[in-house]
Amino acid sequence: MVVVTRRPHTPIRPIWVCRGCGHPWPCGDAKLALLAEYERDLVSLFVYLAGALGDAVDDLGKLRPDEVPSGPELFDRFLSWPSRGNSAYRVAPLGSLDSPTSERTEESRP
């Protein structure tokens, strides 16, 4: 009888690759697990991922200062994926904050 033990899809620090599959963390399986875990609290998922991003920047900067991925690349890797196709976390429609018609005056406030 062969027993197969699945490794969790958690990061190996300081290199930030997945313990389970060796892909850059968060890998596809880690993303699915995180979405399931934080299903009812996306704000907490973003807080967790922002902390992981900060840790990754520190770790990778110390480990390989000349090879640290760019800011946009790390942002996409850690923070942009939960919101793709999901606007539930947004408080205002895109573009409404920089539109002159979206400014509220004292008279228009409830």
C-alpha positions in Angstrom: 0.0 0.0 0.0 1.4 3.4 -1.0 0.5 6.4 1.0 0.6 9.6 -0.8 1.0 12.7 1.3 0.1 16.0 -0.3 2.2 18.9 0.5 0.4 22.1 1.3 0.6 24.9 -1.2 2.3 27.3 1.2 5.3 29.5 0.6 8.9 28.4 1.2 10.7 31.4 2.5 12.9 33.3 1.6 12.6 32.2 -2.0 8.7 32.4 -2.2 8.0 29.3 -4.2 5.2 26.9 -3.4 6.1 24.0 -1.1 3.6 21.8 -2.9 4.4 22.4 -6.6 7.5 24.6 -6.8 5.7 27.4 -8.7 6.0 31.0 -7.6 3.7 31.5 -4.6 0.8 32.0 -4.5 0.4 29.3 -7.1 -2.9 28.3 -8.6 -3.8 25.8 -5.9 -2.8 28.3 -3.2 -5.1 30.9 -4.8 -8.0 28.5 -4.8 -7.4 27.5 -1.2 -7.1 31.2 -0.1 -10.3 32.1 -1.9 -12.1 29.3 -0.2 -10.7 30.2 3.2 -11.5 34.0 2.9 -14.7 33.5 0.9 -16.7 35.7 3.2 -14.0 38.2 4.0 -12.1 39.5 0.9 -10.8 42.5 2.8 -8.9 40.1 5.2 -7.6 38.2 2.2 -6.1 41.5 0.8 -4.6 42.4 4.2 -3.0 38.9 4.4 -1.7 39.1 0.8 -0.4 42.6 1.4 1.6 41.4 4.4 2.9 38.5 2.3 3.9 40.9 -0.4 5.9 43.0 2.1 7.6 39.9 3.4 8.4 38.7 -0.1 9.9 42.1 -1.1 12.1 42.0 2.1 13.1 38.4 1.6 13.8 38.6 -2.1 15.7 41.9 -1.7 18.0 40.3 0.8 18.4 37.1 -1.1 18.9 38.4 -4.6 19.0 42.2 -4.6 19.8 42.4 -8.3 17.0 40.0 -9.3 14.0 41.2 -7.3 10.9 41.2 -9.5 9.5 44.6 -10.5 6.9 46.3 -8.4 4.1 45.7 -10.9 5.1 42.1 -11.3 4.9 41.5 -7.5 1.7 43.4 -7.2 0.1 41.2 -9.9 1.5 38.1 -8.3 0.2 38.9 -4.8 -2.7 41.4 -5.0 -4.3 41.7 -8.4 -5.6 38.1 -8.8 -8.4 38.1 -6.2 -10.1 41.1 -7.8 -9.9 39.9 -11.4 -13.5 39.6 -12.6 -14.8 40.4 -9.1 -15.8 44.0 -8.4 -17.4 43.2 -5.0 -14.5 44.7 -3.1 -14.9 48.1 -4.8 -16.7 50.9 -3.0 -17.3 53.0 -6.0 -17.6 52.3 -9.7 -14.3 52.6 -11.6 -13.7 56.1 -12.9 -16.2 57.7 -10.5 -13.6 59.0 -8.1 -11.8 61.1 -10.7 -14.9 62.4 -12.4 -15.8 66.0 -11.6 -19.5 65.0 -11.4 -18.7 62.6 -8.6 -17.7 65.4 -6.1 -20.2 65.8 -3.4 -20.9 69.2 -1.9 -22.1 69.9 1.6 -25.6 70.4 0.3 -25.7 67.0 -1.5 -24.6 65.0 1.5 -27.3 63.0 3.2 
